[in-house]
Amino acid sequence: MKYLITLFISAFILCSCKNEQAHDTKTSLVSGITVVNETDPVCHMDVKEHLSDTAMIDGQIWGFCSIVCKEKYLDSRK
């Protein structure tokens, strides 16, 4: 029984660490990018804290909270 509890706790800790690392990597991919908008034009989320994707629009870099919002915005411009 002790073995099962130890195994469960170890698996939980390992999974938690992997999720945190994935989040940090995603955040670091877009750090240092300056965008022209402060909020996502689709969902109005603050892109300074939640920048996930960007698009070059009319020579300016626009920030989006997700690829879904970016695609919706680009489709609405067609």
Buried (B, 14 or more C-beta within 10 A) or exposed (E): EEEEEEEEEEEEEEEEEEEEEEEEEEEEEBEEEEBEBEBBBBBEBEBEEBBBBBBEBEEEEBBBBBEEBBBBBEEEEE
